[in-house]
Amino acid sequence: MLMPHPAVLNDLIEQYETLLLRAGDGSAEAQRRLEDVAYTLCVSTGTRDAETALATARRQLSGPGTGAASENGFALAL
């Protein structure tokens, strides 16, 4: 199974959390970007909703073997 590089996951989590705060202010642009980042998180983690994607990303970041990655930003999970 392919797994996203830890740096990619970290960036997506940071973007999601930042946009979540901004979207709460009613900004349509922030809401659209939040939806885009949530979708990317879901695709990256193989999940279907943002909360599950966040939990999965955090679990992957805390797990063993998070340092092995290829040049395309994905690591093979053996």
Backbone hydrogen bonds in HBPLUS format (Angstrom, degrees):
<---DONOR---> <-ACCEPTOR-->    atom                        ^
c    i                          cat <-CA-CA->   ^        H-A-AA   ^      H-
h    n   atom  resd res      DA  || num        DHA   H-A  angle D-A-AA Bond
n    s   type  num  typ     dist DA aas  dist angle  dist       angle   num
A0077-ALA N   A0001-MET O   3.04 MM  76  5.52 163.3  2.07 160.4 165.8     1
A0003-MET N   A0075-ALA O   2.79 MM  72  5.07 148.8  1.89 150.4 159.0     2
A0075-ALA N   A0003-MET O   2.61 MM  72  5.07 157.6  1.66 150.8 158.9     3
A0005-HIS N   A0073-GLY O   2.50 MM  68  4.84 135.6  1.69 161.6 149.3     4
A0008-VAL N   A0005-HIS O   2.94 MM   3  5.29 124.8  2.25 108.7 122.8     5
A0009-LEU N   A0005-HIS O   3.11 MM   4  6.52 159.5  2.16 155.7 161.7     6
A0010-ASN N   A0006-PRO O   2.86 MM   4  6.07 166.0  1.88 154.0 157.9     7
A0011-ASP N   A0007-ALA O   3.01 MM   4  6.13 161.1  2.05 142.5 147.5     8
A0012-LEU N   A0008-VAL O   2.95 MM   4  6.19 162.5  1.98 152.3 157.0     9
A0013-ILE N   A0009-LEU O   2.91 MM   4  6.13 162.8  1.94 156.7 161.0    10
A0014-GLU N   A0010-ASN O   2.97 MM   4  6.19 164.7  2.00 152.0 156.2    11
A0015-GLN N   A0011-ASP O   2.89 MM   4  6.10 164.2  1.92 153.4 158.0    12
A0016-TYR N   A0012-LEU O   2.88 MM   4  6.00 163.9  1.90 149.0 153.8    13
A0017-GLU N   A0013-ILE O   2.97 MM   4  6.16 170.3  1.98 155.2 157.3    14
A0018-THR N   A0014-GLU O   3.01 MM   4  6.13 160.8  2.05 149.6 155.0    15
A0019-LEU N   A0015-GLN O   2.85 MM   4  5.98 168.7  1.86 156.1 159.7    16
A0020-LEU N   A0016-TYR O   2.82 MM   4  5.90 145.5  1.94 147.3 157.4    17
A0021-LEU N   A0017-GLU O   3.38 MM   4  6.60 151.2  2.47 139.1 144.1    18
A0022-ARG N   A0018-THR O   3.15 MM   4  6.50 160.2  2.19 146.5 152.2    19
A0023-ALA N   A0019-LEU O   2.72 MM   4  5.78 157.6  1.76 152.8 158.4    20
A0025-ASP N   A0022-ARG O   3.08 MM   3  5.49 155.9  2.14 108.2 115.5    21
A0026-GLY N   A0023-ALA O   3.03 MM   3  5.46 164.2  2.06 115.0 118.5    22
A0031-GLN N   A0027-SER O   3.02 MM   4  6.22 153.8  2.09 144.6 152.2    23
A0032-ARG N   A0028-ALA O   2.97 MM   4  6.20 157.9  2.02 147.8 153.1    24
A0033-ARG N   A0029-GLU O   2.97 MM   4  6.21 164.6  2.00 152.0 156.2    25
A0034-LEU N   A0030-ALA O   2.81 MM   4  5.93 151.2  1.89 144.2 152.9    26
A0035-GLU N   A0031-GLN O   2.97 MM   4  6.24 157.0  2.03 147.3 152.6    27
A0036-ASP N   A0032-ARG O   3.02 MM   4  6.34 152.0  2.10 145.0 152.9    28
A0037-VAL N   A0033-ARG O   2.89 MM   4  6.16 162.0  1.92 154.0 158.0    29
A0038-ALA N   A0034-LEU O   2.83 MM   4  5.99 159.1  1.87 150.9 157.5    30
A0039-TYR N   A0035-GLU O   2.94 MM   4  6.09 156.0  2.00 143.3 149.6    31
A0040-THR N   A0036-ASP O   2.97 MM   4  6.25 159.6  2.02 146.7 152.3    32
A0041-LEU N   A0037-VAL O   2.84 MM   4  6.07 157.0  1.89 150.8 157.1    33
A0042-CYS N   A0038-ALA O   2.93 MM   4  6.17 157.8  1.98 147.9 153.9    34
A0043-VAL N   A0039-TYR O   2.90 MM   4  6.20 163.7  1.93 155.5 159.4    35
A0044-SER N   A0040-THR O   2.85 MM   4  5.94 161.3  1.89 147.9 153.8    36
A0045-THR N   A0041-LEU O   2.99 MM   4  6.10 140.2  2.15 144.2 153.7    37
A0046-GLY N   A0042-CYS O   2.81 MM   4  5.68 118.3  2.19 142.7 157.2    38
A0047-THR N   A0042-CYS O   2.96 MM   5  4.76 153.0  2.03 136.4 140.6    39
A0053-ALA N   A0049-ASP O   2.91 MM   4  6.11 155.6  1.97 152.3 160.5    40
A0054-LEU N   A0050-ALA O   2.83 MM   4  6.07 158.5  1.88 154.1 158.7    41
A0055-ALA N   A0051-GLU O   3.08 MM   4  6.30 165.1  2.10 146.7 150.6    42
A0056-THR N   A0052-THR O   2.85 MM   4  6.00 159.0  1.90 149.1 155.4    43
A0057-ALA N   A0053-ALA O   2.82 MM   4  5.97 161.8  1.85 150.4 155.7    44
A0058-ARG N   A0054-LEU O   2.93 MM   4  6.12 164.5  1.96 151.7 155.9    45
A0059-ARG N   A0055-ALA O   2.96 MM   4  6.11 152.4  2.04 142.8 150.8    46
A0060-GLN N   A0056-THR O   2.85 MM   4  6.10 156.6  1.90 151.2 157.7    47
A0061-LEU N   A0057-ALA O   2.94 MM   4  6.17 151.8  2.02 147.2 155.0    48
A0062-SER N   A0058-ARG O   3.07 MM   4  6.27 137.1  2.27 139.0 149.6    49
A0063-GLY N   A0059-ARG O   3.06 MM   4  6.11 119.6  2.44 139.1 153.7    50
A0063-GLY N   A0060-GLN O   3.34 MM   3  5.14 146.8  2.46  93.3 102.6    51
A0070-SER N   A0074-PHE O   2.79 MM   4  5.64 166.1  1.81 145.7 149.2    52
A0073-GLY N   A0070-SER O   3.32 MM   3  5.81 165.3  2.34 116.8 118.0    53
